């Protein structure tokens, strides 16, 4: 026999995208809808592949979700699987533990949601020579500081055993530690396949010489910001009677975040900058597997245009957005500048002196960074601004003092560069007059 299923996780239906909404409402709508469209793709894939089941390893929702539109959408999609005779097994992750819908929504009969006590569900089908047992355990609260593995039962003898778990494993960058456990401990537990969720990057751990167990962190099916860059997917799994596991990655993302770095050192005028930006975006669009490219442009290099680009950042962004629109299915999420002007050396009475504007920039940054009075005043202004923001946005300047100080230092650097950009533009205008 073969048992085939789709392993998905971290769908985060209707995840709020407040930072994008502040910059580009149209782009925020695109990405906000993308989580639903990616989920529809998962359902379509399950139907087209005629799998036995869909396994969702946590974080189907995105927190304290109260929208009944989301509930209806979910029920409609899962009903498509129920009508096709496809089982659905769901565990709650740390975000689902906050969700009211998770507890209140009535789902189709073939949908099984594991609760806070570990359970083993035997899947019976007449054409199977061996039973398949699905093991699962849900988060009862948003935090799980200890390993959940001791709560899972032992493998059922004579069956194919598949485990569902929401865990950060032994930790991952950008993720808090949840239900920590090692891959080795999971594989030694004896299940043929572990369907994991929580970390938003797909990783496959193959069986070893000691353990015939495949462990897969599914990743999320749709990226939500630049920190979740790249094509996103689910995993199509086939398990045979002898416990052999085959995995296939299947693309699901609608919009794909990518960083696009452009060196403008060779550009002699504004038109040349726009041309190399267009070329870089076009190349990245061609290499993007998803329907939409959402690019973060990062311009680098030493150029006489550095001050102008910083001064006219808004115009440069508009130009880049226009080129993205011409390419089609391409968006600019953010424009970052890391360009520097050439270091001018001037002769003064036989001595060499540095460009006074560059020296002024260094003095501004150094003096302000060393001024406790200035930094204290800036911190007070930031605190006042934060208090006026909605509670869910108060980490915009950092989640702790160290992050806030780092942001202040970055703002000082960029602020001094903006001042110099204006001064340099005035100086150039005088030279041309």
N, C-alpha and C positions, 0 to 999 in steps of 0.2 A: 504494500500500500504506500501511498504518498499522502502526506498531510501538508497542505499549502496555506500559508497565511501571510497577511501584510502586517508588519510591525511598524507602528507610528508612535510618536510621542511629542509632547510640547507644542501642541497645536495653537494654544493661546487664542481661542476664538475671540474676535472683536477686541484684541489688545489695543488699549489706548495709545496714541502716538502723539503726545502733547508737544514734544520738541519739534517734530516735523510740522505739526499744525501751526506753530508759531511762525515758521518760515515760509511754508508753501502749503496752503490749504488743499489745493488740487492734488498735490503729491501725497499728502496725508490721507486723503480719501482713497487714492489708489492703493496705498499700502494697507490701509485699514480693511478694505474689501478683499485684499489679497489673501488674508488668513482664511476667509470663508471659501474663496475660490480654490485655494489649495486643498481644503478639506473635501470639496466637491470632487476634485481630481482623485483624491484617495478613494472615495466611494466608487467613482467611475472605474478606477484601476481594479478594485476588488471585484466588480461585476464583470469586467472584460476578461480578467484572468480566471474567473470562476473559482476563487479561493474558498477554502473551508471557513476561514475566520479573519476578522480584523482585530488586532491586539493594540490597545492604546495604553502606553506605559506612563500615564500621568500628565497633568497640566493640559487637559482638554480646554479648560477655561483659563481666565487670566485674573483671578482674584475674586473680590466681592462683587460678582456679576449679578445684576438684577434685571437685565433686559429680557422680557419674555419673547421678544423677536428672536433673540439668540436661541432661546429654548425651542421655539417652533422650528427654526432652521435646523437645529440639531436633530430634533425628532423626525423631521421630514427626510433628512439624509439617512439616518439609521433605519428608517422604515423601508427605504429602498433595499437595504441589505436583508432585512427581515423577510421581505416578500420574495427575495431570491434564495432564501434558505441559508444565508450566511450568518454565522454566529459573530457576536461582538463581545470582547472581554476588555473591561476597563478597570484600571486602578486610579485612585485619586493621588495626585501629587501635592506639593506644598501650596500651589496656587489653587487647586481644586478644593483644598480643605477650607478655604475662605468662602467658597461659592455657595450661595443659597440655592441656585438652580440644581446643583448636584444632588441636593437632598430632597428637593421638592418635585422635580420633573419626573413624569411617568414615561418610561421608554418602552419600546417594543419588547415582546417576550424573549426574543433571542439575544437581547442585550443583558449581559451579566456584569454588575458592578461589585467589585470586591470591597468588603468593609474593613474595619480596623483589625479584625482577627484574620489571620492567614487561613486561606481555604484552598482546597484542591478540588477542581471540577473535572470530572471524567467526561470526555466527549465520546459518545458512542455512535458508530455508523456501521451498517451491515457489511460494507465492503472493506472494512479495516481488519487486518489480521491481528493488529495490536491496538489496544486503546490508547488514546492520547489524553494526558492529564495536564490541565492548565493550573498552575499555582500562582496565587496573587495575594497582595496585602496593600491596603490603602493607608495614606496618611490620615490620622485622626485630627492632627493639629498642623499648623503651618510649618512647624519645626520638628525635625527628627535628629537629635544630636547623636544618637547611638545607632549601631548597625541593626538592620532589620532581619538579617539572615538567620539568627537563632530562632526567629519566630516561624520560619518556613518549615514545613514538614519534610521528611526524607523522600527521596524518589520512590514512586510506586513501582514495585518490581514487575517486569514484563510489560511495561508501558513506555511510551515516548513521553518524557517529562519536559514541560516548558514552563519557565518561570517569568513572571512579570514583576519588575521592581523599579521604583523611582529613587535614584541615588546619585550622589556626586562622585561615587567611587571613593578614591582617596583625596579628592579635591581637584579643582580645575580653575584656571584663571577666569575671573569674572563670575564665578559661582560660589555661593556660600556652601559650607560643608553640610550636606544633608545625608543622613543614613549612610555613613561612611563604611566602605567595604572594599577589599582588594579583589582584583580579577582572579587571582589564584584561589582565594577562598570561595568565590562563586563557582569556578570550574570544578573545584574539589568536592562541591556539594553533591554532584552527581546528575544534575539536570542536563539534558541534551542541548537545550538552548535557553539563554537568558535574554529576555527582551527588556532593555533598560531605557529609562528616560531621565531627564533633568539637564544634562549638558547639551547645549545646542550645536554640537559638532559631531557628525557621524564618525564612529570608530568601530572597527571590527577586530575582535580578538579571536583568532583561530584556535582550534583544538591543539593541545600540546602532546608530547610523547607520553605524558602521564594521564592526561584527562581528555576524554572525548566530549568536550563541551565547547560550544560556540557562544561567545558573549558579544552582544552588539548594542552599542549606544546609538539609538536611531538618529539623533539630531532633530532639529525642528524642520517641518516641511515648508516653512516660509520664513525667510529672514525678516526682521522688523527694524533693524538699523544697521549702520555701517560696521558695527562690531559682530554682526552675523552675516558677514560677506560670503559670497559664493553661491553656487547653485545648491538648492536644498531638496531633500528627498525623503522617501520612506524605503523600507527594505522588504522585498518579496522573498519569503523563506519557503523552502521545500525540505521536508523531513521524511526520510524513508524508514521502513521497519527496523533496519539495523542501526538506526540512530544517525545515519549520515545526513549532514546538514549542508544545503546549498543556499547561498544568499545572493541576491541581485539588488543593486541600487536602482531605484526608479525615480526620476525627476518629478517633482510636484510644484516647485516654486513658480509663482507668477512673476514676481519682481525680484531681481537679483542685484544686491548691493555689491559694488566693486570700487576699489580705490584706483584712480587713474593718475599716474604721475607723469608730468610733462616738463622736460628741460627746455627752458626758453633762452638759454645762453646765446644761441646763434641768431636770435631774433633781433633785427635792427630797427623795426618799427612796429607799431600797434597791429597793423594788418598781418604781419608775420606771426605775431603771437596768436591771433585768432585762428590763423591757418593751421598752426601746429596743434592747437587745442582741438580743432575740428578733426584733424587726422587721427589724433589719439583716441578721441571718442568713437570715431567710425570703426577703428580697429578693435576697440573693446566691445562695441556693439556686435560686431561680426563673431567675436569669440564667446559671446554670452549665450548660454543655453536656454535661459528663461525668456518669457515673452517680453519683459520690460527690463531695461538696464537703468539702475539708479546709481549714478556715479558721484563720488567725492573727488573733485579735481584738486590736485596738489601740484602747484607750479613752483619749480625750483630753478636755480641757476644764477649766474652773475651777469647782469645786464644794465645798460643805461636806463632801461624802462622801469627799473624796480620801484623808484619813487612814484612814477606815474601810475603804475598798476596798483600800488597801495592806496594812493589818493583817490583813484577812480575805481575802487574795488566794485562798487555797485554797477558801474557801466560794464566792467569786465564780466561780472556775473551775468548780466543781461545778455551780453554777446554770446557767452557760453551756452546759456539757456536757449537762445535762438538757434544756435548751431545744433544743439541736441534735438530740438523740435524738427529741424530740417532732416536730420538723420532718421528720426522716427522711432517710437518706442524707447526713447532715451530721455533721462531726466538728470538734472544736476541737484544733488542733495546739499552740497556745500562746496564753496571755493576757498581753498587754503593757499596762502602765499608764503613762500620761503625763499624769496629772491633777494639778492643783495646787489647794491650798486658797485661798480668797479672802485677799487681803492685808489683815489686820485692822489698823486704826489706833486706838490707844487714847489718851485724854487723861490726862495725868498732871501735875497742878499747872500747868495752862495750856499745857503743851507736848504735842506729838504724838509718840508713840513707836510703833515697829513691834512687832507681836505678838512676844513673847519667844520663842515656840516657833520661829517663822520665823528669828529671829536666831540661835537656838541651832543650827538646821539648817545655816545658812550657816557658822557657826564650826566645827562638826564637820567639814564637808566641806573647808573651807579649811585647818584645822589638820592634819588627817590627810594631806591631799594634800601638805602642805609638810614632813611629818615623814619624813625619810630612814630613821630607825630603825624606824618603824612599817612603812613600805613594804618595807624589807629583810626584816623578820620575816615579813610576809605573803608575799613572794616565796619565802622558804625553805619556808613551809608548802605553797605551791603546788607547788614542786619535789618535796617529799616525797610529796605526793599523786600527782603525775604518775608518779613512779617505781613506784608500786604499780599503775598502770593497765596493761592489755595494750598491747603495742607499737602496735597499730593505732588506739588511742584517745588517744595521747599528744599529739596536736595540739588536744585539747579546750580548752586554755587559750591557743591561738594557736600559729602555726607559727614565730614568731620573737620577739625581745625586744620589739619595738615593739607587736606584737599583744598580748603578755602585759601590758605596761604599760597599754595602753588598756583591757584587761579589768579590771585592778586598779582603775583610776580609776572605771570604771563600777560595780564592786562597792562601792567606797567611797560613791559617790553613793546607790546603792540602799540600802546598809546604814544610812546616816544617815537616809534617808527612813523606813526601817522602825522605827528607834528613835523618831523623831518621831511616827510613827503610833501607837505604843504610848503615848507620853506624852500625845498629844492625846486618845486614848480615855480615859485616866485622868482628864484634866482635865474632859472632857465629863461623865464619870460623877459627879465631885465637884459640878459645877454643877447636875446634875439631882437630887442627893441632898437 
